[in-house]
């Protein structure tokens, strides 16, 4: 049965909106989706490019103090800014250091032997993809809201697709028909669309939150744990590796649920911040922090991600949900495939528009030839 005129007109308006968004923003949105999809496995790409990051798993792990000692001995004139746990079992631990002339370098240390494997430039594939995806290499105050504003047309595309595609829930297992190009690519577009509906909604919501943050809606940061000597009164000095190991052991007694992900020694080498994942769900590592005075081993304070307010928890959840970093490689693989589907939607949509225009032109030429 044909649709009622009013219902058909409404569906046509949604279709026109969907087509207009896709035609005007396909290249921009496709590029942002593509760089974000690659960013899911950016560290693996760096691992393939840099031999310094590759290690062979061993039976035992080196202590945090041993790794700190290794990087400080390898580069005694550089300043250690932080040490991060290995990304996976075959990855080296990463120390971020500042050189004598102020440049940032990554120093890699084998987490099993405790030996430095080399150093690499701070600007790597991960940084390239992150900066490109986040703010297009533009100044942050302009680039972030520009990219985050794509959340609005993305959400409109999602809503309009539900009105255009009648009984869309039947399309999950509809295999594309290959009898002609327009039908084939239309079926592929719809198949990618229905399987990525949840991901499109997730990216639109988290992208909308980034837009809110860029326009002044950031959550207030939790109170910082003050470290001794970080007020600039003391000269820069290396941290004591033995004191670091004692601090880690003490932390395991006070907070056994915390899985250490990284640490930042104080400027004067007398304080230490340790962060990681604990009981709080869907937060960044920096949401769970413990501070220590390395001079006497005293625990200065604990910041538990569970104690944060609603506004702070929303801010903490955005990144893990946006990039799928809250799980292991199966979650990130799912995010990668969904991101690839979203990228395909951007480009197949405009290709379909071109096919429709070409079909319309051919039909018009046929009518004119019949008339003459």
C-alpha positions in Angstrom: 0.0 0.0 0.0 1.3 3.5 -0.8 2.2 5.7 2.1 -0.2 8.5 3.1 0.8 11.8 1.5 1.6 13.5 4.8 3.7 10.6 6.0 5.5 10.3 2.7 6.3 14.1 2.7 7.7 13.8 6.2 9.8 10.9 5.3 11.0 12.8 2.2 12.1 15.8 4.4 14.1 13.4 6.6 15.7 11.9 3.5 16.6 15.4 2.2 18.2 16.3 5.5 20.1 13.1 5.6 21.4 13.5 2.1 22.3 17.2 2.6 24.4 16.4 5.7 26.1 13.5 3.9 26.8 15.5 0.8 28.2 18.6 2.6 30.1 16.9 5.3 31.1 13.5 3.9 34.8 14.3 3.4 35.3 16.1 6.7 33.4 13.5 8.7 35.0 10.6 6.9 38.4 12.0 7.6 37.7 12.5 11.3 36.2 9.0 11.6 39.1 7.5 9.7 41.8 9.1 11.9 39.8 8.1 15.0 39.5 4.5 13.8 43.3 4.3 13.3 43.9 5.9 16.7 42.3 2.9 18.4 45.4 0.9 17.5 47.9 3.8 17.3 50.2 2.3 19.9 50.3 -1.0 18.0 51.3 1.0 14.9 54.1 2.6 16.8 55.2 -0.8 18.1 55.5 -2.0 14.5 57.6 1.0 13.6 59.9 1.2 16.6 62.1 -1.7 17.6 62.7 0.1 21.0 59.1 -0.7 22.0 59.3 -4.4 21.4 60.3 -6.9 24.1 60.1 -10.6 24.8 57.9 -11.6 27.7 59.8 -13.1 30.7 58.9 -15.0 33.8 59.4 -12.1 36.2 58.7 -8.4 36.2 61.2 -5.7 37.1 60.0 -3.4 39.9 59.0 0.2 39.3 62.0 1.4 41.2 64.3 -0.7 38.9 62.8 0.8 35.8 63.0 4.3 37.1 66.7 3.7 38.1 67.4 2.3 34.6 66.1 5.4 32.7 67.7 7.8 35.1 71.1 6.1 34.7 70.7 5.9 30.9 70.1 9.7 30.7 71.3 11.3 33.9 71.0 14.9 32.7 67.4 14.4 31.4 64.4 15.0 33.7 62.0 12.1 34.3 58.4 13.4 34.0 56.5 10.1 34.2 56.7 6.3 33.7 53.8 4.3 32.2 53.2 0.6 32.4 53.5 -1.4 29.3 50.6 -1.3 26.9 50.6 -5.1 26.5 52.8 -8.1 27.3 55.2 -7.5 24.3 55.4 -3.7 24.9 58.2 -1.9 26.7 57.3 0.5 29.6 57.5 4.1 28.5 59.3 6.9 30.4 58.6 10.5 29.3 61.7 12.6 29.8 62.7 16.2 29.0 66.2 16.7 27.5 68.7 19.4 28.4 67.5 21.6 25.6 63.8 21.2 26.6 62.7 18.6 24.0 60.5 15.7 25.0 61.6 12.1 24.4 60.2 8.7 25.1 62.7 6.3 26.8 61.7 2.6 26.6 62.6 0.1 29.3 62.1 -3.7 29.2 59.6 -4.5 32.1 61.1 -7.9 32.5 64.8 -7.3 32.5 64.7 -3.7 33.7 67.0 -2.5 30.9 66.6 0.5 28.7 66.0 -0.5 25.0 66.3 2.9 23.5 64.5 6.2 23.1 62.3 7.7 20.4 60.8 11.1 19.5 57.8 12.3 21.4 55.9 13.0 18.2 55.0 9.5 17.0 52.1 7.9 15.2 49.9 8.0 18.3 50.5 11.7 18.7 49.9 12.4 15.0 46.6 10.5 14.9 45.5 12.0 18.3 46.2 15.6 17.3 44.8 15.1 13.8 41.6 13.5 15.1 41.1 15.8 18.1 41.8 19.3 16.6 43.1 18.8 13.0 46.5 20.1 14.0 44.9 23.5 14.5 45.2 25.5 17.7 43.3 23.6 20.4 40.8 26.4 21.1 39.7 26.4 17.5 40.2 22.8 16.4 38.5 20.9 19.3 35.1 22.7 19.0 35.3 22.5 15.2 35.7 18.7 15.3 33.4 18.2 18.3 30.6 20.1 16.5 30.3 17.2 14.1 28.4 15.5 16.9 25.3 17.5 15.9 25.1 16.5 12.2 26.1 12.9 13.3 23.1 12.8 15.7 20.8 14.3 13.0 22.0 11.6 10.5 21.2 8.9 13.1 17.7 10.2 13.8 16.9 10.8 10.2 18.0 7.3 9.2 15.5 5.7 11.5 12.7 7.6 9.7 14.1 6.8 6.2 14.8 3.1 6.7 11.4 1.6 7.4 11.5 -1.4 9.7 15.2 -1.0 10.0 15.5 -3.7 12.6 14.9 -6.2 9.8 18.1 -5.1 8.1 20.6 -6.8 10.5 20.8 -9.9 8.4 19.8 -8.6 4.9 22.7 -9.5 2.6 23.5 -6.9 -0.1 22.1 -7.5 -3.5 24.6 -7.2 -6.3 22.3 -7.0 -9.4 23.2 -3.3 -10.0 25.6 -0.8 -8.4 23.1 1.5 -6.8 21.2 -1.4 -5.1 24.5 -3.0 -4.0 25.9 0.1 -2.4 22.6 1.1 -0.9 22.3 -2.3 0.8 25.9 -2.0 2.1 25.2 1.5 3.4 22.1 0.3 5.2 23.8 -2.9 6.6 26.7 -0.8 8.0 24.2 1.6 9.4 22.1 -0.8 11.4 25.1 -2.6 12.8 26.7 0.6 13.9 23.7 2.4 15.3 24.9 2.0 18.9 28.3 3.2 18.0 27.0 6.3 16.1 24.9 7.2 19.1 27.9 6.7 21.4 30.3 8.8 19.3 27.6 11.5 18.9 27.0 11.7 22.7 30.7 11.7 23.6 31.5 14.2 20.8 28.7 16.4 22.1 30.3 16.3 25.5 33.7 17.3 24.1 31.9 20.3 22.5 30.4 21.3 25.8 33.8 21.1 27.4 35.4 23.1 24.7 32.8 25.9 25.2 33.5 26.2 28.9 31.6 23.3 30.4 34.5 21.4 31.8 34.2 19.7 35.2 36.2 21.2 38.0 39.3 19.1 38.6 39.6 17.2 41.9 41.9 18.7 44.6 45.6 17.9 43.8 47.8 16.0 46.2 50.6 18.4 47.0 54.1 17.0 46.8 57.1 18.3 48.7 59.5 20.4 46.7 57.1 21.0 43.8 56.7 24.6 44.6 60.0 25.4 42.9 61.9 26.0 46.1 64.1 22.9 45.5 66.3 22.1 42.6 65.5 19.3 40.2 66.9 15.9 41.3 66.4 12.2 40.4 64.0 10.1 42.5 65.3 7.4 44.8 64.4 3.9 43.2 64.4 2.1 46.6 62.0 4.7 48.0 59.7 4.2 45.0 59.6 0.5 45.6 58.8 1.0 49.2 56.0 3.4 48.2 54.5 0.9 45.8 54.6 -1.8 48.5 52.9 0.5 51.0 50.2 1.4 48.5 49.4 -2.3 48.0 48.7 -2.5 51.7 46.5 0.6 51.8 44.8 0.1 48.4 45.2 -3.5 47.2 42.6 -3.0 44.5 44.7 -0.4 42.6 46.4 -1.7 39.5 49.3 0.7 39.0 49.4 2.2 35.5 51.9 5.0 35.9 53.8 7.3 38.2 55.1 10.8 38.2 58.1 11.7 40.4 58.1 15.2 41.9 60.5 17.8 40.4 62.8 17.7 43.4 62.7 13.9 43.5 61.2 13.9 47.0 57.6 13.2 46.1 55.7 10.6 44.0 52.2 10.3 42.4 50.9 6.9 41.5 47.8 6.4 39.4 45.9 3.5 37.9 42.7 1.5 37.8 40.8 0.5 40.9 37.1 0.1 41.9 35.8 3.1 40.0 34.2 2.0 36.7 35.0 3.8 33.3 37.5 6.4 34.5 40.9 7.4 33.3 43.9 6.3 35.2 44.4 9.8 36.6 41.1 9.5 38.5 42.7 7.2 41.0 45.9 8.7 42.5 48.0 8.2 45.6 50.7 10.6 46.7 53.9 9.8 48.7 56.7 11.7 50.4 59.8 9.7 49.3 61.9 11.1 52.1 60.1 9.2 54.8 57.8 7.0 52.8 54.7 8.7 54.2 51.4 8.4 52.3 50.2 12.0 51.7 46.8 11.2 50.4 44.5 9.2 48.2 42.2 10.3 45.5 39.6 7.6 44.7 37.6 7.9 41.5 34.5 6.7 43.2 34.3 9.9 45.3 34.0 12.2 42.3 30.8 14.1 41.6 28.5 13.5 38.7 30.0 16.2 36.5 33.5 14.8 37.0 32.5 11.2 36.4 30.9 12.2 33.1 34.1 13.9 32.1 36.1 10.8 33.1 33.8 8.4 31.2 34.0 10.3 27.8 37.5 9.2 26.7 37.2 5.4 27.7 33.8 5.2 25.9 35.0 7.2 22.9 38.1 5.2 22.2 37.2 1.8 23.8 40.2 2.1 26.1 38.3 0.6 29.1 38.9 -3.0 27.9 41.5 -5.2 26.3 42.1 -5.8 22.7 38.7 -7.5 22.0 36.9 -4.2 23.0 39.3 -2.1 21.0 38.9 -4.4 18.0 35.1 -3.9 18.2 35.6 -0.2 18.4 38.0 -0.4 15.4 35.4 -2.3 13.3 32.6 0.0 14.3 34.8 3.0 13.4 35.5 1.5 10.1 31.8 1.0 9.5 31.2 4.7 10.4 33.9 5.8 8.0 32.4 3.6 5.3 29.0 5.2 5.9 30.4 8.7 5.3 31.9 7.7 1.9 29.3 5.3 0.6 26.5 7.8 1.3 28.0 10.4 -1.0 28.7 7.7 -3.6 25.0 6.7 -3.5 24.1 10.4 -4.0 26.3 10.4 -7.1 24.7 7.2 -8.4 21.2 8.7 -7.9 22.2 11.9 -9.8 23.6 9.8 -12.6 20.5 7.6 -12.8 18.3 10.8 -12.9 20.4 12.2 -15.7 20.2 9.0 -17.7 16.4 9.0 -17.2 16.1 12.6 -18.3 18.1 11.8 -21.5 15.9 8.8 -22.3 12.7 11.0 -21.9 14.1 13.6 -24.2 15.1 11.0 -26.8 11.6 9.5 -26.7 10.0 13.0 -27.1 12.1 13.8 -30.1 
